[in-house]
Amino acid sequence: MNIQYDTPQFFHLMQYANTADRDVIDMVSGNPDWEPPKTIRTALKTYADADPDQFQYPPSDGLTTLKEEIAARRNVDPDQVIVTNGTGEANYLAMARALEYCSGSTVVLTDPVYPYYPGKATMLGGNPTLVATNVDGSLDIDAMVAAIDDDTACIVLNTPNNPTGAIYDLSSVRTIISAAEEHDALVIMDEVYDHFDLTGSFESALTIDSANCIVTSGFSKSMAITGFRVGYAIFPEPLVDAAKTRHMLVNVAGSRPAQQAVYEALRETPPEYYESARETIRDRIAAFTTALDAAGAEYSRPDGSFYVLARFDGFPGTMENTKQLIDEAGVAGMPGATFGTARSDWLRFALVTPRVEEAADRLAAYFG
Protein backbone atom coordinates (compact mmCIF):
# COMPACT_ATOMS: atom_id res chain seq x y z
CA MET A 1 0.00 0.00 0.00
CA ASN A 2 1.54 3.28 -1.09
CA ILE A 3 1.38 6.07 1.49
CA GLN A 4 2.37 9.56 0.38
CA TYR A 5 3.94 11.45 3.25
CA ASP A 6 4.05 14.87 1.55
CA THR A 7 0.25 15.35 1.43
CA PRO A 8 -1.81 12.67 3.22
CA GLN A 9 -5.22 12.32 1.61
CA PHE A 10 -7.04 13.51 4.74
CA PHE A 11 -5.36 16.89 4.50
CA HIS A 12 -5.61 16.97 0.73
CA LEU A 13 -9.39 16.61 0.84
CA MET A 14 -9.87 19.06 3.69
CA GLN A 15 -7.84 21.63 1.76
CA TYR A 16 -9.90 20.95 -1.37
CA ALA A 17 -13.16 21.39 0.59
CA ASN A 18 -11.92 24.62 2.17
CA THR A 19 -11.28 26.15 -1.24
CA ALA A 20 -14.58 25.03 -2.81
CA ASP A 21 -16.89 27.66 -4.27
CA ARG A 22 -19.83 26.49 -2.17
CA ASP A 23 -20.72 25.61 1.41
CA VAL A 24 -19.27 22.18 2.26
CA ILE A 25 -20.08 20.00 5.27
CA ASP A 26 -16.87 18.39 6.59
CA MET A 27 -17.31 14.66 7.19
CA VAL A 28 -13.62 13.92 6.63
CA SER A 29 -12.00 14.69 9.96
CA GLY A 30 -12.66 12.81 13.19
CA ASN A 31 -12.77 15.91 15.42
CA PRO A 32 -15.61 15.61 17.97
CA ASP A 33 -17.79 18.74 17.84
CA TRP A 34 -19.22 18.55 21.37
CA GLU A 35 -17.97 20.14 24.59
CA PRO A 36 -15.06 18.58 26.47
CA PRO A 37 -15.61 17.69 30.12
CA LYS A 38 -16.07 20.83 32.25
CA THR A 39 -13.04 19.91 34.33
CA ILE A 40 -10.76 20.36 31.30
CA ARG A 41 -11.54 24.09 31.16
CA THR A 42 -11.39 24.66 34.92
CA ALA A 43 -8.13 22.72 35.24
CA LEU A 44 -6.45 24.82 32.55
CA LYS A 45 -7.62 28.05 34.19
CA THR A 46 -6.22 26.91 37.52
CA TYR A 47 -2.97 25.81 35.88
CA ALA A 48 -2.41 29.31 34.50
CA ASP A 49 -1.75 30.47 38.07
CA ALA A 50 0.63 27.63 38.96
CA ASP A 51 4.17 28.18 40.21
CA PRO A 52 6.90 28.53 37.56
CA ASP A 53 8.26 25.03 38.24
CA GLN A 54 4.97 23.61 36.94
CA PHE A 55 5.79 25.10 33.53
CA GLN A 56 8.95 23.03 33.17
CA TYR A 57 9.55 19.50 31.87
CA PRO A 58 7.30 16.81 33.31
CA PRO A 59 8.64 13.27 33.70
CA SER A 60 9.37 12.05 30.20
CA ASP A 61 7.04 9.06 30.38
CA GLY A 62 4.18 11.12 31.81
CA LEU A 63 2.96 12.76 34.99
CA THR A 64 3.10 10.21 37.79
CA THR A 65 -0.45 10.99 38.90
CA LEU A 66 -1.81 10.51 35.37
CA LYS A 67 0.10 7.25 34.88
CA GLU A 68 -1.23 5.94 38.20
CA GLU A 69 -4.79 6.93 37.28
CA ILE A 70 -4.56 5.20 33.90
CA ALA A 71 -2.98 2.12 35.48
CA ALA A 72 -5.70 1.87 38.12
CA ARG A 73 -8.41 2.07 35.47
CA ARG A 74 -6.73 -0.48 33.20
CA ASN A 75 -5.57 -2.78 36.03
CA VAL A 76 -1.88 -2.66 35.12
CA ASP A 77 1.34 -1.54 36.81
CA PRO A 78 2.00 2.21 36.38
CA ASP A 79 5.53 1.37 35.20
CA GLN A 80 4.00 -0.24 32.11
CA VAL A 81 2.34 3.03 31.05
CA ILE A 82 3.93 5.63 28.78
CA VAL A 83 1.98 8.84 28.26
CA THR A 84 2.41 9.85 24.62
CA ASN A 85 1.67 12.69 22.24
CA GLY A 86 -1.68 11.24 21.24
CA THR A 87 -2.53 7.66 20.37
CA GLY A 88 -0.65 8.21 17.11
CA GLU A 89 2.67 8.30 18.94
CA ALA A 90 1.61 5.38 21.12
CA ASN A 91 1.11 3.29 17.97
CA TYR A 92 4.40 4.53 16.55
CA LEU A 93 6.26 3.45 19.71
CA ALA A 94 4.54 0.07 19.68
CA MET A 95 5.35 -0.62 16.03
CA ALA A 96 8.94 0.54 16.47
CA ARG A 97 9.37 -1.72 19.48
CA ALA A 98 7.95 -4.67 17.54
CA LEU A 99 10.24 -4.14 14.56
CA GLU A 100 13.26 -3.86 16.88
CA TYR A 101 12.37 -6.67 19.25
CA CYS A 102 10.99 -9.29 16.86
CA SER A 103 12.98 -11.03 14.14
CA GLY A 104 10.40 -10.40 11.41
CA SER A 105 9.64 -7.29 9.38
CA THR A 106 6.04 -7.86 8.27
CA VAL A 107 3.28 -5.75 9.81
CA VAL A 108 -0.09 -7.49 9.40
CA LEU A 109 -3.02 -5.08 9.08
CA THR A 110 -6.73 -5.38 8.42
CA ASP A 111 -8.26 -4.17 5.16
CA PRO A 112 -9.87 -1.65 5.30
CA VAL A 113 -7.24 -0.01 7.49
CA TYR A 114 -6.62 3.35 9.12
CA PRO A 115 -4.00 4.56 6.62
CA TYR A 116 -1.52 5.91 9.18
CA TYR A 117 -0.79 2.31 10.26
CA PRO A 118 0.80 1.24 6.95
CA GLY A 119 2.37 4.68 6.73
CA LYS A 120 4.10 4.22 10.08
CA ALA A 121 5.09 0.65 9.23
CA THR A 122 6.74 1.75 6.00
CA MET A 123 8.45 4.69 7.67
CA LEU A 124 9.92 2.32 10.28
CA GLY A 125 11.23 -0.09 7.63
CA GLY A 126 8.47 -2.67 7.96
CA ASN A 127 6.47 -4.35 5.23
CA PRO A 128 2.72 -3.79 5.62
CA THR A 129 0.47 -6.67 4.57
CA LEU A 130 -3.29 -6.16 4.32
CA VAL A 131 -5.78 -8.91 5.18
CA ALA A 132 -9.39 -8.28 4.18
CA THR A 133 -12.02 -8.33 6.92
CA ASN A 134 -15.45 -9.89 6.48
CA VAL A 135 -18.18 -7.83 4.82
CA ASP A 136 -19.52 -6.72 8.22
CA GLY A 137 -16.04 -5.58 9.27
CA SER A 138 -15.41 -8.49 11.62
CA LEU A 139 -12.09 -10.30 11.51
CA ASP A 140 -11.56 -13.14 9.05
CA ILE A 141 -9.77 -15.25 11.63
CA ASP A 142 -8.55 -17.96 9.27
CA ALA A 143 -7.07 -15.38 6.89
CA MET A 144 -5.48 -13.39 9.72
CA VAL A 145 -3.89 -16.45 11.31
CA ALA A 146 -2.65 -17.66 7.89
CA ALA A 147 -0.91 -14.29 7.39
CA ILE A 148 1.06 -14.63 10.64
CA ASP A 149 4.38 -16.45 10.26
CA ASP A 150 7.99 -16.26 11.44
CA ASP A 151 8.53 -13.09 9.38
CA THR A 152 5.76 -11.27 11.24
CA ALA A 153 6.86 -8.52 13.61
CA CYS A 154 3.41 -7.40 14.67
CA ILE A 155 -0.30 -7.42 13.99
CA VAL A 156 -2.19 -4.13 14.47
CA LEU A 157 -5.87 -4.27 15.39
CA ASN A 158 -8.13 -1.27 15.99
CA THR A 159 -11.35 -1.93 17.92
CA PRO A 160 -13.87 -0.30 17.88
CA ASN A 161 -12.73 0.13 14.31
CA ASN A 162 -12.07 3.09 12.06
CA PRO A 163 -13.43 2.98 9.36
CA THR A 164 -15.81 -0.02 9.62
CA GLY A 165 -17.29 0.58 13.08
CA ALA A 166 -16.81 -3.10 13.91
CA ILE A 167 -16.03 -4.33 17.42
CA TYR A 168 -13.80 -7.41 17.50
CA ASP A 169 -14.97 -10.13 19.85
CA LEU A 170 -12.48 -11.16 22.48
CA SER A 171 -12.26 -14.77 21.33
CA SER A 172 -11.05 -13.60 17.90
CA VAL A 173 -8.48 -11.32 19.49
CA ARG A 174 -7.32 -14.15 21.74
CA THR A 175 -6.85 -16.43 18.71
CA ILE A 176 -4.69 -13.83 16.97
CA ILE A 177 -2.62 -13.23 20.11
CA SER A 178 -2.06 -17.00 20.39
CA ALA A 179 -0.85 -17.11 16.78
CA ALA A 180 1.47 -14.17 17.49
CA GLU A 181 2.90 -15.97 20.52
CA GLU A 182 3.64 -19.04 18.39
CA HIS A 183 5.70 -16.92 15.97
CA ASP A 184 7.29 -14.53 18.51
CA ALA A 185 5.34 -11.59 17.12
CA LEU A 186 3.49 -8.80 18.95
CA VAL A 187 -0.14 -7.72 18.74
CA ILE A 188 -0.83 -3.99 18.98
CA MET A 189 -4.39 -3.23 20.08
CA ASP A 190 -5.49 0.35 19.36
CA GLU A 191 -8.49 0.92 21.64
CA VAL A 192 -8.82 4.69 21.23
CA TYR A 193 -12.56 4.41 20.48
CA ASP A 194 -13.35 2.27 23.52
CA HIS A 195 -15.70 4.93 24.96
CA PHE A 196 -17.70 4.76 21.72
CA ASP A 197 -18.87 1.20 22.18
CA LEU A 198 -22.50 1.59 21.08
CA THR A 199 -23.58 -1.99 21.78
CA GLY A 200 -21.96 -2.87 25.11
CA SER A 201 -19.94 -5.65 23.47
CA PHE A 202 -16.41 -4.23 23.67
CA GLU A 203 -13.86 -6.01 25.87
CA SER A 204 -10.30 -4.77 26.20
CA ALA A 205 -7.39 -6.99 25.18
CA LEU A 206 -5.92 -6.21 28.58
CA THR A 207 -8.20 -8.92 29.94
CA ILE A 208 -6.02 -11.41 28.05
CA ASP A 209 -2.89 -12.43 29.93
CA SER A 210 -0.13 -12.22 27.32
CA ALA A 211 3.39 -10.82 27.18
CA ASN A 212 2.93 -10.39 23.41
CA CYS A 213 0.25 -7.68 23.50
CA ILE A 214 0.64 -3.89 23.58
CA VAL A 215 -2.49 -1.78 24.15
CA THR A 216 -2.72 1.85 23.03
CA SER A 217 -5.40 4.44 23.64
CA GLY A 218 -5.91 8.12 24.39
CA PHE A 219 -8.29 10.92 25.26
CA SER A 220 -8.55 12.86 22.00
CA LYS A 221 -11.89 11.32 21.02
CA SER A 222 -13.44 10.39 24.36
CA MET A 223 -12.91 13.88 25.84
CA ALA A 224 -13.25 15.80 22.55
CA ILE A 225 -9.72 17.23 22.89
CA THR A 226 -7.90 16.15 19.73
CA GLY A 227 -5.66 19.23 20.00
CA PHE A 228 -4.31 18.27 23.44
CA ARG A 229 -2.37 15.25 22.15
CA VAL A 230 -2.57 13.05 25.24
CA GLY A 231 -2.48 9.31 24.61
CA TYR A 232 -0.79 6.32 26.18
CA ALA A 233 0.67 2.90 25.52
CA ILE A 234 0.69 -0.06 27.91
CA PHE A 235 3.68 -2.33 27.28
CA PRO A 236 4.58 -5.73 28.66
CA GLU A 237 7.31 -5.26 31.25
CA PRO A 238 10.24 -6.55 29.11
CA LEU A 239 9.43 -4.07 26.32
CA VAL A 240 8.75 -0.87 28.20
CA ASP A 241 12.25 0.52 28.88
CA ALA A 242 13.33 0.67 25.23
CA ALA A 243 10.00 2.30 24.33
CA LYS A 244 10.52 4.93 27.03
CA THR A 245 13.97 5.68 25.60
CA ARG A 246 12.60 6.14 22.07
CA HIS A 247 9.81 8.36 23.40
CA MET A 248 12.37 10.51 25.21
CA LEU A 249 14.64 10.81 22.17
CA VAL A 250 11.75 11.72 19.85
CA ASN A 251 9.70 13.99 22.12
CA VAL A 252 11.61 14.59 25.37
CA ALA A 253 8.21 14.80 27.08
CA GLY A 254 4.56 15.62 26.50
CA SER A 255 2.57 18.72 27.44
CA ARG A 256 2.43 19.14 31.19
CA PRO A 257 -0.73 21.30 31.42
CA ALA A 258 -2.60 19.02 28.99
CA GLN A 259 -1.68 15.96 31.05
CA GLN A 260 -2.72 17.68 34.28
CA ALA A 261 -6.08 18.68 32.79
CA VAL A 262 -6.71 15.13 31.57
CA TYR A 263 -5.76 13.71 34.97
CA GLU A 264 -8.28 15.95 36.74
CA ALA A 265 -10.95 15.26 34.14
CA LEU A 266 -10.47 11.50 34.53
CA ARG A 267 -11.10 11.81 38.25
CA GLU A 268 -14.10 14.16 38.05
CA THR A 269 -15.98 13.41 34.83
CA PRO A 270 -19.08 11.28 35.49
CA PRO A 271 -20.08 8.33 33.27
CA GLU A 272 -23.03 10.40 32.04
CA TYR A 273 -20.66 12.58 30.00
CA TYR A 274 -19.51 9.63 27.90
CA GLU A 275 -23.04 8.22 27.60
CA SER A 276 -24.28 11.59 26.34
CA ALA A 277 -21.65 11.50 23.57
CA ARG A 278 -22.65 7.94 22.64
CA GLU A 279 -26.31 8.94 22.52
CA THR A 280 -25.44 11.82 20.21
CA ILE A 281 -23.66 9.40 17.89
CA ARG A 282 -26.57 6.93 17.98
CA ASP A 283 -28.98 9.70 16.96
CA ARG A 284 -26.69 10.80 14.14
CA ILE A 285 -26.28 7.25 12.86
CA ALA A 286 -30.07 6.88 12.74
CA ALA A 287 -30.54 10.13 10.84
CA PHE A 288 -27.68 9.50 8.46
CA THR A 289 -28.57 5.91 7.60
CA THR A 290 -32.22 6.88 7.05
CA ALA A 291 -31.03 9.29 4.36
CA LEU A 292 -28.74 6.63 2.91
CA ASP A 293 -31.78 4.37 2.62
CA ALA A 294 -33.53 7.14 0.70
CA ALA A 295 -30.49 7.44 -1.55
CA GLY A 296 -30.51 3.70 -2.24
CA ALA A 297 -27.05 3.23 -0.72
CA GLU A 298 -25.48 0.16 0.81
CA TYR A 299 -23.86 1.01 4.13
CA SER A 300 -22.33 -0.26 7.37
CA ARG A 301 -24.07 0.55 10.66
CA PRO A 302 -21.27 0.93 13.23
CA ASP A 303 -21.27 -0.96 16.50
CA GLY A 304 -18.58 1.42 17.74
CA SER A 305 -16.66 4.59 16.81
CA PHE A 306 -18.48 7.23 14.75
CA TYR A 307 -17.89 6.41 11.10
CA VAL A 308 -20.20 5.10 8.39
CA LEU A 309 -19.05 3.43 5.19
CA ALA A 310 -21.46 3.81 2.26
CA ARG A 311 -21.55 2.64 -1.34
CA PHE A 312 -23.66 4.36 -3.98
CA ASP A 313 -24.58 2.46 -7.15
CA GLY A 314 -22.49 3.63 -10.10
CA PHE A 315 -20.49 6.02 -7.93
CA PRO A 316 -17.30 4.28 -6.67
CA GLY A 317 -15.39 5.92 -3.84
CA THR A 318 -12.53 7.32 -5.88
CA MET A 319 -10.73 10.57 -5.16
CA GLU A 320 -12.30 12.05 -8.33
CA ASN A 321 -15.81 11.14 -7.21
CA THR A 322 -15.16 12.37 -3.67
CA LYS A 323 -14.21 15.77 -5.07
CA GLN A 324 -17.29 15.68 -7.32
CA LEU A 325 -19.42 15.12 -4.21
CA ILE A 326 -17.82 18.18 -2.63
CA ASP A 327 -18.42 20.33 -5.71
CA GLU A 328 -21.95 19.17 -6.52
CA ALA A 329 -23.49 18.04 -3.22
CA GLY A 330 -21.51 20.05 -0.68
CA VAL A 331 -20.52 16.99 1.40
CA ALA A 332 -16.89 16.00 2.02
CA GLY A 333 -16.22 12.34 2.79
CA MET A 334 -13.19 10.11 2.34
CA PRO A 335 -12.61 7.78 -0.62
CA GLY A 336 -12.64 4.12 0.32
CA ALA A 337 -9.39 3.53 -1.55
CA THR A 338 -7.64 5.58 1.16
CA PHE A 339 -8.28 2.68 3.55
CA GLY A 340 -6.97 -0.14 1.37
CA THR A 341 -8.45 -2.28 -1.37
CA ALA A 342 -11.34 -4.12 0.29
CA ARG A 343 -13.70 -1.12 0.32
CA SER A 344 -12.35 0.87 -2.62
CA ASP A 345 -15.88 1.36 -4.02
CA TRP A 346 -17.09 2.90 -0.77
CA LEU A 347 -16.98 6.33 0.91
CA ARG A 348 -16.35 6.96 4.60
CA PHE A 349 -18.24 9.66 6.50
CA ALA A 350 -17.36 10.91 10.01
CA LEU A 351 -20.46 11.73 12.05
CA VAL A 352 -18.79 14.35 14.23
CA THR A 353 -20.51 17.45 12.90
CA PRO A 354 -23.77 19.04 14.13
CA ARG A 355 -24.76 19.20 10.44
CA VAL A 356 -25.16 15.43 10.02
CA GLU A 357 -28.87 15.67 9.17
CA GLU A 358 -28.22 18.44 6.65
CA ALA A 359 -25.46 16.37 5.05
CA ALA A 360 -27.78 13.38 4.95
CA ASP A 361 -30.46 15.44 3.19
CA ARG A 362 -27.91 16.63 0.64
CA LEU A 363 -26.80 13.07 -0.11
CA ALA A 364 -30.39 11.84 -0.37
CA ALA A 365 -31.21 14.64 -2.80
CA TYR A 366 -28.06 14.06 -4.84
CA PHE A 367 -28.38 10.30 -5.20
CA GLY A 368 -32.13 9.84 -4.72
Secondary structure, DSSP 4 states (H G I P E B T S, - for coil): ----SSS-HHHHHHHHHHT-SS--EE-SS----SPPPHHHHHHHHHHTTS-GGGGS---TT--HHHHHHHHHHHTS-GGGEEEESHHHHHHHHHHHHHHHHSS--EEEEEES--THHHHHHHHTT-EEEEEEPPTTS---HHHHHHH--TTEEEEEEESS-TTT-----HHHHHHHHHHHHHTT-EEEEE-TTGGGBSSS----GGGS--TTEEEEEESTTTTT-TTT--EEEE--HHHHHHHHHHHHHHHS---HHHHHHHHHHHHH--HHHHHHHHHHHHHHHHHHHHHHHHTT-EE---SBSSEEEEEBTTB---HHHHHHHHHHH-EE-EEGGGG-STTTT-EEEE--STTHHHHHHHHHHHH-
